[in-house]
Amino acid sequence: MIINLKKKNLNFLQSLKSSCVYLFSHFLLSQKIIKIVEDSHYLTKFFYHKFPQLKKNVADQIKCVSCGSCEQVCPVAAIKIKKAGLLSLPQSLTSGEVPQSFELNLETCIKCHLCVDVCLVDAIGLNASYEDQSGIVDLVKFAENKTSSQKVESVEDVQN
């Protein structure tokens, strides 16, 4: 009987230990993610302030390969990509299916710029006018309105 109780206690302690390690590691991971998001926002603002000529346009439909990385990394699910086919990674980083629509909800966006950092082909960028906008913007429609000789400075044209 004593041996069985010790065995049960040992099993209980082992499961308690693994649960505590699991919870503690998730707590630490969430703290690191929040810290990275906060640091990224301030570093990006500083970088764009120092080097304004390097600001990118909001979207580049030609470069986008619909990999969905930006949609997956967004901590507040502000990005929605609609594709005609199934969502799958492209064969290469330079070719892939152009998204049917690429919506960015600027009201839920926390401006962490993780979508810019994770984009494999630099198809998405957030310029200065993006910071002051609100509503849902279809970035594919925005890219279609953009001509090769004309740089668009804001996303106000496609919000309606």
Rosetta silent file (secondary structure, phi, psi, omega in degrees, C-alpha in Angstrom):
SEQUENCE: MIINLKKKNLNFLQSLKSSCVYLFSHFLLSQKIIKIVEDSHYLTKFFYHKFPQLKKNVADQIKCVSCGSCEQVCPVAAIKIKKAGLLSLPQSLTSGEVPQSFELNLETCIKCHLCVDVCLVDAIGLNASYEDQSGIVDLVKFAENKTSSQKVESVEDVQN
SCORE:     score description
SCORE:     0.000 S_00000001
   1 L     0.000  -43.281 -179.650    0.000    0.000    0.000 S_00000001
   2 H   -64.626  -38.126  179.779    2.793    2.436    0.866 S_00000001
   3 H   -64.056  -41.471  178.670    4.550    1.647   -2.421 S_00000001
   4 H   -63.876  -40.654  178.708    1.361    2.418   -4.387 S_00000001
   5 H   -64.647  -41.198  178.320    0.923    5.755   -2.598 S_00000001
   6 H   -63.768  -40.134  179.871    4.521    6.721   -3.330 S_00000001
   7 H   -65.283  -42.237  178.369    4.054    5.779   -6.972 S_00000001
   8 H   -64.462  -42.992  178.542    0.841    7.846   -7.197 S_00000001
   9 H   -63.027  -40.207  179.249    2.521   10.802   -5.504 S_00000001
  10 H   -64.186  -43.910  177.178    5.467   10.528   -7.869 S_00000001
  11 H   -62.496  -42.106  178.881    3.153   10.465  -10.904 S_00000001
  12 H   -62.596  -45.260 -179.902    1.233   13.424   -9.525 S_00000001
  13 H   -64.671  -38.247  178.267    4.428   15.393   -8.893 S_00000001
  14 H   -66.124  -41.747  178.662    5.744   14.616  -12.374 S_00000001
  15 H   -69.039  -35.587  176.637    2.520   15.764  -14.014 S_00000001
  16 H   -64.878  -42.034  178.758    2.476   18.867  -11.815 S_00000001
  17 H   -61.961  -47.138 -178.822    6.068   19.620  -12.794 S_00000001
  18 H   -65.156  -36.092  177.220    5.351   19.253  -16.517 S_00000001
  19 H   -65.649  -42.658  179.078    2.244   21.452  -16.191 S_00000001
  20 H   -64.845  -41.927  178.254    4.206   24.156  -14.380 S_00000001
  21 H   -62.749  -42.846  179.350    7.001   24.052  -16.959 S_00000001
  22 H   -61.032  -50.123 -179.074    4.427   24.286  -19.762 S_00000001
  23 H   -64.296  -42.393 -179.030    2.622   27.259  -18.202 S_00000001
  24 H   -65.620  -41.249  179.872    5.837   29.054  -17.290 S_00000001
  25 H   -66.146  -38.776  177.164    7.326   28.610  -20.772 S_00000001
  26 H   -67.561  -35.794  176.459    4.151   29.963  -22.404 S_00000001
  27 H   -63.534  -46.997  179.193    4.182   32.917  -20.026 S_00000001
  28 H   -63.095  -41.141  179.696    7.805   33.699  -20.898 S_00000001
  29 H   -63.007  -43.063  179.691    7.126   33.263  -24.606 S_00000001
  30 H   -65.135  -36.067  177.738    4.170   35.651  -24.493 S_00000001
  31 H   -65.463  -40.370  179.320    6.273   38.226  -22.658 S_00000001
  32 H   -65.906  -41.249  179.967    9.006   37.974  -25.295 S_00000001
  33 H   -62.989  -45.015  178.845    6.502   38.345  -28.143 S_00000001
  34 H   -60.957  -42.792 -179.811    4.977   41.445  -26.559 S_00000001
  35 H   -63.122  -43.606  179.182    8.444   42.897  -26.022 S_00000001
  36 H   -61.894  -43.297  179.855    9.443   42.206  -29.636 S_00000001
  37 H   -61.901  -45.149 -179.998    6.254   43.847  -30.918 S_00000001
  38 H   -63.931  -46.268 -179.915    6.821   46.956  -28.785 S_00000001
  39 H   -63.714  -41.381 -178.954   10.483   47.241  -29.760 S_00000001
  40 H   -60.292  -41.471 -179.242    9.733   46.650  -33.431 S_00000001
  41 H   -62.093  -47.096 -178.278    7.206   49.485  -33.487 S_00000001
  42 H   -69.929  -39.561  178.232    9.604   52.023  -31.995 S_00000001
  43 H   -64.311  -41.493  179.428   12.567   50.884  -34.082 S_00000001
  44 H   -64.161  -44.541  178.469   10.516   51.070  -37.271 S_00000001
  45 H   -59.880  -43.330  179.483    9.261   54.561  -36.446 S_00000001
  46 H   -63.273  -45.175 -178.142   12.819   55.696  -35.735 S_00000001
  47 H   -61.973  -46.855 -179.596   14.136   54.095  -38.933 S_00000001
  48 H   -67.722  -31.513  177.910   11.449   55.675  -41.148 S_00000001
  49 H   -68.416  -40.712 -178.635   11.956   59.034  -39.457 S_00000001
  50 H   -74.650  -34.374 -175.873   15.712   58.938  -40.103 S_00000001
  51 L  -127.267   70.371 -175.756   15.458   57.568  -43.665 S_00000001
  52 H   -64.295  -24.428 -179.307   12.166   58.802  -45.208 S_00000001
  53 H   -69.294  -14.334 -179.222   13.327   58.055  -48.759 S_00000001
  54 H   -93.363    3.565  178.920   13.225   54.322  -47.961 S_00000001
  55 L   -65.157  138.952 -177.835    9.494   54.244  -47.177 S_00000001
  56 L   -98.033  162.724  171.120    7.665   51.709  -49.294 S_00000001
  57 L   -71.094  168.819 -173.664    4.268   51.888  -50.921 S_00000001
  58 L   -68.198  -41.129 -177.253    1.447   50.073  -49.146 S_00000001
  59 E  -147.884  154.148  175.002    1.214   47.042  -51.428 S_00000001
  60 L  -134.916   98.283 -174.204    2.819   45.542  -54.494 S_00000001
  61 L   -63.083  -32.965 -177.678    0.472   43.095  -56.170 S_00000001
  62 L   -65.869  -36.747 -178.259    3.094   41.964  -58.657 S_00000001
  63 L   -79.649  -31.142 -174.116    5.448   40.795  -55.893 S_00000001
  64 L   -60.985  130.620  179.735    2.828   39.142  -53.649 S_00000001
  65 L  -112.499   10.746  176.505    2.877   35.341  -53.908 S_00000001
  66 L    55.897   40.414 -179.950   -0.054   34.729  -51.515 S_00000001
  67 L   -75.515  -24.511  177.861    2.007   32.678  -49.072 S_00000001
  68 L    84.162    7.710 -179.140   -0.102   33.901  -46.128 S_00000001
  69 H   -61.884  -42.547 -178.519    2.847   34.563  -43.816 S_00000001
  70 H   -64.747  -38.041  179.239    1.666   38.076  -42.994 S_00000001
  71 H   -65.910  -38.810 -178.404   -1.829   36.806  -42.182 S_00000001
  72 H   -73.521  -34.347 -175.149   -0.448   34.126  -39.853 S_00000001
  73 H   -82.822  -17.735 -176.669    1.997   36.390  -37.995 S_00000001
  74 L   -63.024  118.416 -175.722   -0.492   39.206  -37.318 S_00000001
  75 L   -71.026  -17.561 -178.734   -1.131   39.156  -33.544 S_00000001
  76 L  -117.377   11.994  179.208   -4.582   40.786  -33.849 S_00000001
  77 L    52.943   47.361  179.664   -5.751   39.114  -37.106 S_00000001
  78 L   -85.683  -10.619 -177.683   -5.996   42.443  -38.940 S_00000001
  79 E  -109.261  130.773  176.423   -5.001   40.884  -42.289 S_00000001
  80 E  -128.124  120.205  177.916   -7.377   38.766  -44.378 S_00000001
  81 E  -107.683  125.500  176.505   -6.193   37.242  -47.660 S_00000001
  82 E  -109.784  125.955 -179.710   -8.816   35.854  -50.030 S_00000001
  83 L  -119.052  155.163  177.420   -7.559   33.551  -52.760 S_00000001
  84 L   -71.986  -40.077 -178.180   -9.319   31.881  -55.633 S_00000001
  85 L  -100.120 -164.170  177.977   -7.643   28.513  -54.956 S_00000001
  86 L   -74.115  149.508  178.277   -6.517   26.662  -51.867 S_00000001
  87 L   -78.092  112.930  177.609   -4.114   28.384  -49.496 S_00000001
  88 L  -148.401  156.628  179.424   -0.712   26.820  -50.037 S_00000001
  89 L   -69.401  142.393 -179.785    2.868   27.996  -50.123 S_00000001
  90 L   -70.122  161.318  179.470    4.117   28.928  -53.591 S_00000001
  91 L   -62.582  -40.826  178.403    6.671   26.803  -55.462 S_00000001
  92 L  -133.614  172.549 -179.458    9.217   29.600  -55.318 S_00000001
  93 L   -81.023   -9.974 -177.439    9.494   32.945  -53.617 S_00000001
  94 L  -107.593   -3.948  177.235    9.192   34.850  -56.891 S_00000001
  95 L  -137.498  149.771  179.526    6.093   33.239  -58.336 S_00000001
  96 L   170.518  177.004 -177.246    2.737   32.392  -56.921 S_00000001
  97 L   -75.238  129.994  176.185   -0.949   33.103  -57.061 S_00000001
  98 L   -72.534  133.702 -178.486   -1.917   36.773  -56.865 S_00000001
  99 L   -65.670  145.251  176.039   -4.459   37.231  -54.053 S_00000001
 100 L   -68.595  -43.119  171.820   -8.054   37.935  -55.020 S_00000001
 101 E  -149.452  150.862 -178.489   -8.227   40.426  -52.162 S_00000001
 102 E  -136.093   96.422 -173.666   -5.864   41.422  -49.395 S_00000001
 103 E   -98.459  135.496  177.029   -7.706   43.292  -46.663 S_00000001
 104 E  -120.157  115.269  178.769   -6.003   45.192  -43.879 S_00000001
 105 E   -85.591  103.943 -174.409   -8.223   46.294  -41.000 S_00000001
 106 L   -75.238  -14.379  178.453   -6.564   49.507  -39.877 S_00000001
 107 L   -80.229  -32.766  178.236   -8.804   49.843  -36.815 S_00000001
 108 L   -92.746  -16.236 -179.277   -7.617   46.590  -35.241 S_00000001
 109 L   -62.294  133.462  179.060   -4.043   46.906  -36.527 S_00000001
 110 L   -99.574    6.824  174.777   -1.578   47.693  -33.720 S_00000001
 111 L    59.165   41.951  179.707    1.068   48.906  -36.186 S_00000001
 112 L   -83.657  -18.103  178.034    3.684   46.387  -35.077 S_00000001
 113 L    65.967   19.716  176.363    4.976   45.978  -38.667 S_00000001
 114 H   -66.145  -31.993  178.672    5.461   42.218  -38.216 S_00000001
 115 H   -63.389  -36.752  178.260    3.724   41.691  -41.570 S_00000001
 116 H   -67.960  -43.551 -177.275    6.411   43.800  -43.246 S_00000001
 117 H   -66.668  -35.515 -174.072    9.209   41.916  -41.508 S_00000001
 118 H   -86.387  -15.185 -177.216    7.862   38.443  -42.330 S_00000001
 119 L   -63.669  121.688 -174.526    7.081   39.081  -46.021 S_00000001
 120 L   -72.383  -25.204 -175.303    9.447   36.892  -48.028 S_00000001
 121 L  -118.629   14.688 -179.206    9.329   39.008  -51.198 S_00000001
 122 L    52.996   44.404 -178.694    8.918   42.524  -49.719 S_00000001
 123 L   -87.324  -19.272 -179.071    5.451   42.842  -51.242 S_00000001
 124 E  -119.687  137.802  177.968    3.914   44.710  -48.310 S_00000001
 125 L  -146.618  154.281 -177.475    5.132   47.919  -46.794 S_00000001
 126 L  -122.065  113.155 -177.675    3.595   50.502  -44.527 S_00000001
 127 L   -90.956 -176.614 -174.463    4.289   54.143  -45.308 S_00000001
 128 H   -63.802  -36.480 -178.080    3.757   57.230  -43.144 S_00000001
 129 H   -68.208  -23.661  178.811    0.178   57.857  -44.304 S_00000001
 130 H   -60.175  -37.338 -176.187   -0.793   54.350  -43.153 S_00000001
 131 H   -60.210  -29.104 -174.700   -0.319   55.342  -39.501 S_00000001
 132 H  -100.054    2.660 -175.697   -3.157   57.906  -39.672 S_00000001
 133 L   -89.147  166.253  174.959   -5.740   55.851  -41.603 S_00000001
 134 L  -146.269  164.347 -179.885   -8.728   53.881  -40.323 S_00000001
 135 L    96.496 -171.802 -179.979  -11.170   51.320  -41.716 S_00000001
 136 E  -104.768  129.364 -178.056  -10.634   48.269  -43.911 S_00000001
 137 E  -118.922  130.695  173.838   -8.445   48.665  -46.990 S_00000001
 138 E   -89.296  106.932 -174.348   -8.190   46.166  -49.847 S_00000001
 139 H   -71.077  -23.537  175.922   -4.505   46.345  -50.717 S_00000001
 140 H   -69.976  -44.260  176.237   -4.967   44.476  -54.010 S_00000001
 141 H   -60.534  -39.948  178.633   -7.448   47.112  -55.191 S_00000001
 142 H   -62.303  -42.942  179.901   -4.983   49.728  -54.000 S_00000001
 143 H   -67.306  -35.155  178.304   -2.178   48.111  -56.008 S_00000001
 144 H   -67.303  -33.497  178.843   -4.371   47.937  -59.119 S_00000001
 145 H   -73.228  -20.951 -177.126   -5.066   51.683  -58.842 S_00000001
 146 L   -81.068  131.157  175.717   -1.357   52.408  -58.615 S_00000001
 147 L   -98.145  162.623 -176.742    0.430   52.958  -61.926 S_00000001
 148 L   -67.733  -27.901 -178.475    4.087   52.208  -62.492 S_00000001
 149 L   -91.417   -8.829 -174.338    4.951   55.882  -63.064 S_00000001
 150 L  -118.272  127.071  174.524    2.923   57.224  -60.153 S_00000001
 151 L   -93.380  129.630  179.272    3.688   56.676  -56.483 S_00000001
 152 L   -92.696  133.187 -174.757    0.633   56.724  -54.279 S_00000001
 153 L   -98.327  -14.839 -179.932    1.180   58.422  -50.948 S_00000001
 154 L  -144.414  169.639 -179.909   -1.971   57.379  -49.049 S_00000001
 155 L  -105.860   14.461 -177.139   -4.631   54.694  -48.896 S_00000001
 156 H   -64.470  -30.678 -176.097   -7.605   57.071  -48.737 S_00000001
 157 H   -63.967  -30.528 -173.224   -8.616   56.330  -52.357 S_00000001
 158 H  -107.873    9.977 -178.624   -9.501   52.687  -51.712 S_00000001
 159 L   -75.277  -25.323 -176.615  -11.141   52.862  -48.309 S_00000001
 160 L   -88.929    0.000    0.000  -14.652   53.274  -49.725 S_00000001
